[in-house]
Amino acid sequence: MTPDELKFFLDEKVIQYNQPYFIESDPIQIPHLFSLKEDIEIAGFLSATIAWGNRKMIITNGNRMMDLMGNAPYDFVMSHRENQLEKTNDFVHRTFNGTDFKTFILALKHIYNHHQGLEAVFAKNQTPDSMQPSISEFKKLFFEAPHLPRTQKHISDPLNNSAAKRLNMYLRWMCRQDKTGVDLGIWKSISPAKLSCPLDVHSGNVARKLGLLTRSQNDGKALAELDAQLRNLDPKDPVKYDFALFGLGVFEGF
């Protein structure tokens, strides 16, 4: 395909998959359950944190997280009692367990009490053309709260050459202004132009087949390469192509 043909093809796939029906089978449905800003961003953060593996299981466990928090995540984070926190002990999603869940709740409380909340942390540390340094700074602030070393593995650091797929997906959910209403777009202080594609096995494989990516590993260097290509296609909304790459990979076996 010529560059113009590739852009036309991917734009059509964005239109096909960036539709409300996408929500039905995606973890983004968890933050869509809420209307309060803080509920949305906490539900989104926790759901994105466990977004690896079987998508049905991710959604099931995302809903279980919300149930354990009384379906009021912000109020639970800020006002829980110790006996309520113990309810999280039996939670497990792959290697994310009850201890990790409890640590995340306490770290979120620390973020809201001492750093003005999730949006403020990410917005404060953004750079003119990327959110990857912001993700790295977020990890540092998040783990200011007491924690076991094991829990740190559940937040990636792009400055250690991680693609940080789950946090880049979370930022897409929170920041991208989506006319079809899939992405929530509740954070106005971060431009969608700075967002990066949530690079995983599906989007990576499709990107390589389309000539958008040459690096074989799905790491931070690959993400930078893919970002440059997607920004050429649409400088204002490059991460919209995540719908095309993911849809082609998961739904069409491209």
C-alpha positions as CSV (number, residue, x, y, z in Angstrom):
1,M,0.0,0.0,0.0
2,T,1.1,3.6,-0.6
3,P,1.1,5.9,2.4
4,D,-2.2,7.4,1.3
5,E,-3.8,4.0,0.8
6,L,-2.5,2.9,4.3
7,K,-4.0,6.0,5.9
8,F,-7.3,5.5,4.2
9,F,-7.4,1.8,5.2
10,L,-6.6,2.5,8.8
11,D,-9.0,5.4,9.0
12,E,-11.8,3.1,7.8
13,K,-10.9,0.5,10.4
14,V,-11.0,3.2,13.1
15,I,-14.5,4.1,12.0
16,Q,-15.5,0.4,12.1
17,Y,-14.2,-0.4,15.5
18,N,-14.3,3.0,17.4
19,Q,-18.0,2.4,18.0
20,P,-20.2,2.0,21.1
21,Y,-20.4,-1.8,20.6
22,F,-16.7,-2.0,21.3
23,I,-17.4,-1.3,25.0
24,E,-19.4,-4.5,25.4
25,S,-16.3,-6.7,25.1
26,D,-13.6,-4.4,26.5
27,P,-12.5,-3.5,30.0
28,I,-13.3,0.1,29.3
29,Q,-16.8,-0.9,30.3
30,I,-15.8,-0.8,34.0
31,P,-15.2,3.0,34.2
32,H,-18.2,3.5,32.0
33,L,-20.3,2.3,34.9
34,F,-19.7,5.6,36.8
35,S,-20.5,9.3,36.4
36,L,-18.4,10.9,39.2
37,K,-15.0,12.0,37.8
38,E,-13.0,10.4,40.6
39,D,-15.0,7.1,40.4
40,I,-14.3,7.0,36.6
41,E,-10.6,7.6,36.9
42,I,-10.1,5.1,39.8
43,A,-12.2,2.4,38.2
44,G,-10.3,2.9,35.0
45,F,-6.9,2.8,36.6
46,L,-7.7,-0.4,38.5
47,S,-9.2,-2.1,35.5
48,A,-6.3,-1.1,33.3
49,T,-3.9,-2.4,35.9
50,I,-5.3,-6.0,35.5
51,A,-5.8,-5.7,31.7
52,W,-3.7,-8.6,30.6
53,G,-4.8,-12.1,29.7
54,N,-8.3,-13.3,28.8
55,R,-10.6,-10.2,28.2
56,K,-13.7,-11.9,29.8
57,M,-11.7,-12.6,32.9
58,I,-10.4,-9.1,33.0
59,I,-13.9,-7.7,32.9
60,T,-15.2,-10.2,35.5
61,N,-12.4,-9.3,37.9
62,G,-12.7,-5.6,37.2
63,N,-16.4,-5.9,38.2
64,R,-15.3,-7.9,41.3
65,M,-12.9,-5.1,42.3
66,M,-15.8,-2.6,42.1
67,D,-18.0,-4.9,44.1
68,L,-15.4,-5.2,46.8
69,M,-15.3,-1.4,46.9
70,G,-19.1,-1.1,47.3
71,N,-19.4,0.2,43.7
72,A,-18.2,3.6,45.0
73,P,-14.4,3.4,44.4
74,Y,-13.5,7.0,45.3
75,D,-15.5,6.9,48.5
76,F,-13.9,3.5,49.4
77,V,-10.4,4.8,48.7
78,M,-10.8,7.8,50.8
79,S,-13.0,6.6,53.6
80,H,-12.6,2.8,54.0
81,R,-12.1,1.3,57.5
82,E,-9.5,-1.4,58.2
83,N,-12.1,-4.2,58.4
84,Q,-13.5,-3.1,54.9
85,L,-10.0,-3.3,53.5
86,E,-9.6,-6.9,54.6
87,K,-12.3,-7.9,52.1
88,T,-9.8,-7.5,49.3
89,N,-7.5,-10.3,50.7
90,D,-8.9,-13.0,48.5
91,F,-8.8,-11.1,45.3
92,V,-6.6,-12.6,42.6
93,H,-6.1,-11.8,38.9
94,R,-3.1,-13.7,37.6
95,T,-0.2,-12.3,39.6
96,F,-2.1,-9.3,41.0
97,N,-3.4,-10.5,44.4
98,G,-5.2,-9.1,47.4
99,T,-2.0,-7.6,48.9
100,D,-1.4,-5.7,45.7
101,F,-5.0,-4.6,45.6
102,K,-4.8,-3.3,49.2
103,T,-1.5,-1.5,48.4
104,F,-3.1,0.1,45.3
105,I,-6.0,1.4,47.4
106,L,-3.7,3.0,49.9
107,A,-1.4,4.4,47.3
108,L,-4.5,6.0,45.5
109,K,-5.5,7.6,48.8
110,H,-2.0,9.0,49.1
111,I,-2.2,10.4,45.6
112,Y,-5.5,12.1,46.3
113,N,-4.5,13.4,49.7
114,H,-1.0,14.6,48.8
115,H,-0.8,15.1,45.0
116,Q,-4.3,16.5,44.1
117,G,-5.4,13.3,42.4
118,L,-4.6,11.2,39.3
119,E,-5.1,13.8,36.6
120,A,-3.0,16.3,38.4
121,V,-0.1,13.9,38.8
122,F,-0.1,12.9,35.1
123,A,-0.7,16.5,33.9
124,K,2.1,18.0,36.0
125,N,4.8,15.7,34.6
126,Q,3.8,15.7,30.9
127,T,6.3,16.9,28.4
128,P,5.6,18.8,25.1
129,D,5.4,15.7,23.0
130,S,5.1,12.6,25.2
131,M,3.4,11.1,28.2
132,Q,6.1,8.5,28.8
133,P,8.2,10.6,31.3
134,S,4.9,11.3,33.1
135,I,4.2,7.6,33.5
136,S,7.7,7.2,35.0
137,E,7.2,10.0,37.4
138,F,3.7,8.7,38.3
139,K,5.2,5.3,39.3
140,K,7.6,7.1,41.7
141,L,4.8,9.1,43.3
142,F,2.5,6.1,43.5
143,F,5.0,4.1,45.5
144,E,5.8,6.8,48.0
145,A,3.1,5.0,50.1
146,P,4.3,1.9,52.0
147,H,4.4,-1.2,49.9
148,L,6.0,-4.6,49.3
149,P,8.6,-4.7,46.5
150,R,6.5,-7.3,44.7
151,T,3.8,-4.8,44.0
152,Q,6.0,-2.4,42.0
153,K,5.9,-4.9,39.0
154,H,2.3,-4.0,38.4
155,I,3.2,-0.5,37.2
156,S,5.6,-0.3,34.2
157,D,8.3,2.4,33.7
158,P,8.8,3.6,30.1
159,L,12.2,5.0,31.0
160,N,13.3,1.4,31.6
161,N,12.3,0.6,28.0
162,S,8.8,-0.7,28.8
163,A,6.0,-0.1,26.4
164,A,3.8,0.5,29.4
165,K,0.8,-0.9,27.5
166,R,-1.7,-0.7,30.3
167,L,-1.0,2.8,31.4
168,N,-0.9,4.1,27.9
169,M,-4.3,2.4,27.4
170,Y,-5.5,4.1,30.6
171,L,-4.4,7.5,29.3
172,R,-6.3,6.9,26.1
173,W,-9.4,6.2,28.1
174,M,-9.1,9.3,30.2
175,C,-7.7,11.8,27.7
176,R,-8.9,11.0,24.2
177,Q,-11.8,13.2,23.1
178,D,-14.0,10.6,21.4
179,K,-17.1,11.6,19.4
180,T,-18.5,8.1,19.5
181,G,-18.2,7.9,23.3
182,V,-15.9,4.9,23.7
183,D,-13.0,6.7,25.3
184,L,-14.2,8.7,28.2
185,G,-12.1,11.9,27.7
186,I,-12.7,13.3,31.2
187,W,-9.2,14.7,31.5
188,K,-8.9,18.0,29.7
189,S,-5.4,19.0,30.8
190,I,-3.6,16.5,28.6
191,S,-3.7,16.8,24.8
192,P,-4.6,13.6,22.9
193,A,-1.7,14.5,20.6
194,K,0.7,13.4,23.3
195,L,-0.8,9.9,23.8
196,S,0.9,6.7,22.8
197,C,-0.6,3.5,21.4
198,P,-1.1,0.7,23.9
199,L,1.4,-1.6,22.3
200,D,0.7,-5.3,22.8
201,V,1.1,-8.6,20.9
202,H,-2.0,-7.8,18.7
203,S,-1.3,-4.2,17.8
204,G,2.4,-5.0,17.4
205,N,1.9,-7.9,15.0
206,V,-0.5,-5.9,12.8
207,A,1.7,-2.8,12.8
208,R,4.6,-5.0,11.6
209,K,2.5,-6.5,8.8
210,L,1.5,-3.0,7.7
211,G,5.1,-1.7,7.7
212,L,4.5,0.6,10.6
213,L,6.9,-1.1,12.9
214,T,10.2,-2.9,12.3
215,R,11.5,-3.6,15.8
216,S,10.7,-7.2,16.8
217,Q,10.2,-6.7,20.6
218,N,7.2,-4.9,22.0
219,D,9.2,-2.5,24.2
220,G,9.8,1.2,24.7
221,K,11.9,1.6,21.5
222,A,9.2,-0.1,19.5
223,L,6.6,2.2,21.0
224,A,8.6,5.3,20.0
225,E,8.9,3.9,16.5
226,L,5.2,3.2,16.2
227,D,4.3,6.6,17.8
228,A,6.3,8.4,15.1
229,Q,4.4,6.6,12.4
230,L,1.0,7.1,13.9
231,R,1.7,10.8,14.5
232,N,2.4,11.2,10.8
233,L,-1.0,9.7,10.0
234,D,-2.9,12.0,12.5
235,P,-0.8,14.4,14.6
236,K,-3.9,15.5,16.6
237,D,-5.2,12.1,17.5
238,P,-2.6,9.4,16.8
239,V,-3.8,6.9,19.4
240,K,-7.2,6.5,17.6
241,Y,-5.3,4.0,15.4
242,D,-5.2,1.6,18.4
243,F,-8.8,0.7,17.5
244,A,-7.7,-0.2,13.9
245,L,-4.6,-2.2,15.0
246,F,-6.4,-4.0,17.8
247,G,-9.5,-4.6,15.8
248,L,-7.5,-6.0,12.9
249,G,-5.6,-8.3,15.2
250,V,-8.3,-9.5,17.6
251,F,-11.5,-9.5,15.5
252,E,-10.1,-10.2,12.0
253,G,-6.9,-12.2,12.7
254,F,-5.1,-9.9,10.3
